[in-house]
Amino acid sequence: MKYTVLALAGDGIGPEILRAGIDVANAIAKKADLELDIIYDLIGGVCWDKHQTFCRSKTVSVAQKTNAVLVGAVGGPKWDTLKIDVLPEERDGLMKLRKEMRAFFGMRPVKYYPQLHDQTPYARGKVENSEIMVLREMCGGVMFAQPRGKKNKKNQRYAYDTAGYTETEIRQFAVGGFELARLRKNRLVSIDKSNVMESYRLWREVVQEVSREYKDVEVKHLYADNCAFQIAMNPAQFDIVLACNFLGDLFSDLAGIISGGLGMLPSASLCEPPIGVTQGIYEPVHGSAPDLIGAGIANPIGMILSVGMMFDYSFGRKDLSERIEHAIQQVLDVGCMTPDVGGAASTDEVTKKVIKEIQKWP
């Protein structure tokens, strides 16, 4: 089998971790007798510097013809204050790519690693066996909705955004969440602020309507602030957390405390719910970390796990994804980890160790 992958290194530590992910992808593809055709392009600030756009239309066209897209990281202080009057997705190449590909189904898994317990804020007995899938709607909500802007109002600066969703957007996302719940533990928590916001009232109404078609799935509705408290106090009670674009962004980082660090977290933005094989964009959750450029200590595990998700959801090879996860467990068992999670290893050392574990399999 041959799979085409668009690789977008992006900014900051993006090129370093993308290289690690591709090395692992090639290693496991070789073991499984698969062929990877990897195409390289630019996204983010480096794309702006060369083309005066954060994501070219040509790049989107190429992405739409591939099996999957791998992204390192985007953004940095150099481009944060650019004064350009454009839509939000034109200021962020990754947002544009998600929107144009309709990669609306965001999956951000976190799990507890006993080897990294001391990197979490939890006491012993409070977090063991926790594993949460935060589902984030990626193409709507306050990140994209109009109107938005900035103006003078009563002699002072005034800025405004719109938190808006259509029923269709909520429904297609919720259906995907319930379908995934059936493949896991038949439990789902939907979070909102329906006590104070109309858009979240619609969110709760539509999710509840969808739930009637999935009577085998236990659904709970929680206000987002309460859910944050519950995750901090008892994360093991959660399995799937269904969230809008804005809350999903926040809660995937919050849930990351279970894993011991953002460098451990992968993500997928899929063009269809993961019921079958689908196109997707895969990236670690962490940012571009400009302070770590060239230091050689960026954590590659979030990227490597994102590669594992790519093999699972876009290639239909869950077995290879599980092999990658097993290799990472073996590497953590021997204490090979980067400084952000309490180790002393370099990016290359962790990556090579993961590849060595992969190569041990018959």
N, C-alpha and C positions, 0 to 999 in steps of 0.2 A: 504494500500500500504506500501511496505517496501523498503527503500533506503539504500544503503551501502555507507558510507563516510569514506575516509581515512583522518585522522587528523594528520598533521605534525606541531608541535608547533614551531620547529626551535630554534632560538637564541634570546638573549636579552629579550625584552618584549613579544616575541612571545607566550610563554606559558600563560601569563596573558590574552592577548587579545583573544587567541584561546579559552581559558576556557569561556570567556564572550560570544563569538560567539556560542559555543556549548550549553551553558545554554539557550540562546535565541532560538536556533534551536530546542532544546528539548521542550521548552515551547510551541512554535507555532505548533510543530508536535503533541503534546498532544492535543491541542485545535482542530486540524484538523483530529484527529484520524489516524495519520500516524506513522509508525515505522521507527526509525533511527537505523541502525547498524553501530556504529562508531568504526573504527579500528585505533589504534595509532601506530606511528612509528617515526623515527628520520630523520631529514634533516638538512643540513647546518653544522655549526661548531661543534655542539654537536655530529653529526653523524661522522665527521672527528675524533674527539677525541676518539670515541669508535671503529670505523671501518676503519679509514684511507681512507675514501672516503666521499664526501659531499652528495652523494645520492646513496644508494645501488641498484644494479640491481633487487634485491628481492623487494625493495620498489616500483620500477617502475612497476614490474609485478603485484603487488597487486593493484596499482593505476589503471592499465589498465582494471581491472576487477570490479572496483567500478563505482557508478553513478557519484561521484564527489570527489574532493580533496580539503580540507581546509588547508591553510598554514598560520601560524602566521607571522613570519619574519625570515630572514636568514642573517648571516654575522656578522662581528664585527672586531675590531682592532686585536684581538688575531689571526685571521686567514688571515688577509689581506696581510701579507708579507711572507706567506709560499712560499718557493722556490721549486716548483714542476713543472716539464716540461710536461705539459699536455694541451689538448685542453681547450678552455675557458669554455665549459660546464662541464668539469671535475673539474673546480675550483669553480663552483657555482651549488649547488645541484638543485636549482630551475630551472636554465637554462637547466640542464640535463633532469629534469622531463618534462618540456615543450617540449623539442626536442623529447624525446622518445615517449611521448604521442601524438605528432603532434598537440599540443594545440596552433595553430598558430594565432587564431583570438582573439586578445586582445581587451577588452572593458574596458574603464576607464571613467565612467561618473562623471561629476561634476555639481553641481547645486547651485544656490544662496539660502542662508538661511537668511531671514530678521532678525532672532534673532542674527545672527553673523555678521551683517553688519560692526560693528566697528572693527572686526578682518580682514576686507579686506582693501586694499589700495584705494578703489574706493570712489569718492564723491557720495552723494545721487543723484539719477537719472541716474547714469552711468552703473549700473550693475543689477538692479532689473529685475526679470523674466529671467535671463540668465540660460541656461542649455545646456551644451555641452557634446557630447559623443566623446572622443578621441579614435579612433580605431588604435591600434598599432599591426603591424605584429610582431609575437613573436619568430619565428623560423628561421629567415634568416638575411640577411644584414650584416652590419659591425661587429655585435656581434658574428657571426659564420663563415663568409666567409674566405677562404684561398687564397693566403698565408698571413701569419702574423708572426711576430717574432721580435727579437732584435739581433743586431750584431754590430761589430765595422766597421765603415766606415770612411776612411780618418782620422784615429786616434781619433775618437770620437764615443760615443754610438749613435746608430741609431735604431729606432723602427718603425715598419710599420704594417698597417692593410689594409684589402681589403674591400671596400664597394661594395658588389656584390649581385645581385639578378638575378634569372632566370625569364624568361617571365611567366612561369607557376606559380611560387611563387607569383608574383605580381598579375596575373590575378585572381587566386582563392581568394586572399585577397580582391581585388577590387570588385569582384562579391558579396562577402559577405557584403561589405560596401554599395553597391547600393541596395541590397535586404533589408538591415536594413533601409536605407533611405526611402524606400517605406512604411515602417511601422511607420515612424516618420513624418517628414515634407517635404519629397521629395527634400531635399537640402543636398549637400555634397561639402566639400572643401578638395581637395587633395593638400598636401604640399610637396615640394621637393627643391632641389638646382640644377635644370636642367640647370641653366645658367653657371655652372662651373664643373659639374660632370657627367660622362657618365652614371653611374648607375641610376642617377636621370632622365636623358633624357629618358632612357628606361622606368622608372617608369611612367613618364608623358605620354609617347606614349601609353603604355598598358592601363593605366587608361582611357585615352581618347577613345581608341578602345572599351573598355568595356562600356563606357558611351553611345555608339551608340545603345546598346541593351536596354537602360533604358532612353528612350526619355522623360519619365514623370518625371525624376529626374534632377533637376538643378545642374550642376557640375561647379565648379570653380577651377582653378589651381593657387596656390599662392606660391611664394618663401617663404621658412620657416621664414626668417627674417622679411619679410613683415607681415606674419601671426601673428608672435609674437607681433608686434606692434599693429596690428588690435585687437587682443584679449585684449591687455592692454587698448586700447582706447574705444572699443565698443564690448564687448563680446556677447551682445544679438544678434548680426548679425549672429552668428555661430550656427549650430546644430550638424552636424557630421564633424569631422576633420579626414581625412584618412592619416595615416603616416607610414613610415617604422619603423623598430625596434628602431633605434637610435633616430630619431626625435620624435617618439611616447613616448619614455622614457622622453624626455625633456618636451614635450608639455603637457603631463598629469600632471606633476608637475606645470608647468606654469599656466595651466587652473585652478589648485587647488586654486589659490588666490581668485577665485570667491566664493568658499565655506568657506573661512576663515581659512583654515588650512589643512595640509596633513592628520591629524588624522581623517578627515571627509570622506576620499576618499576610495571607494571600487574598486575592479577590478575583471575581469574574463578573463581567457585564455581558449577559447573554442576549441574543436576538430573539430567542424563544425560551420559555421555561424549560428546565432540564428533564423533560419527559423522554426526549430522544436526543440524537446528535444535533447540535446547532452551532452556528457561528458565535464567536465571542471575543471579547477584549479581556486580556489577562494581565494583571499588574499587582505588585505588592501594595499594601495599604499606605506604607510610610511615604514621606515626601522626598524631595531632592537633596536634602541635608547638605547645603553648600559648605558647611564647616568640615565635612568629612572628605571632600574631594581630594583624591590623590593619596589619602592616608592609608588606603588598602585595608580598612577595617570595617567597611560597610557590611551589614548583615545580609547574606544572600538567601537566607532561608525563606523569607516571604516570597521572593522571586521564584525560588525553586519549587515551593508549594503551588505557586500560581501556574507554573509549567505542568505540575501534576494535575491541576484542575483542567488545564487545556487538553491533556491526554484523555481525561475522563469525559468532559462535556462536549468537546469539539471533535475528538477523534473516536469516541466510543470505546476507549480502552481504560476502563476503571481498574483493571488488574495492574496496569503500569502506573497509574496514579497511586495505588496502594503500595507498590514497590518503592516509589519515591518517598512516601510517608514513612515506610519501614526503615529505609536508609537513613533518614533524618533522625529517627528515634535511636538508631545505632550510633550515630555520630554524637548525639547529645549524651548518650550513655557513657561515652569515654571522655566527656568534658571538652569536646572540640566545639567551641563556640566563640563568637566575637565579643568584644568588650561591652557592647550595649546590653548584653544579657549575662554579664558576669564572667566571661571567658577572656582569653588572651590570644586567640587565634586570629589570623587574617582572613579576609574574604576568600583568597585563593586556597588557603589551607582547609577551610570548611568545605568549599566546593570540591576540591580534590578528594577529600575524605568521603563525601557523599558519592562521588563517582566510583571510588574504590569499593564502596559497599554495594553499589549497583552491579559492578563487574563481578562480584562474588557469586551472583545467581547463575544457575545452570542455563 
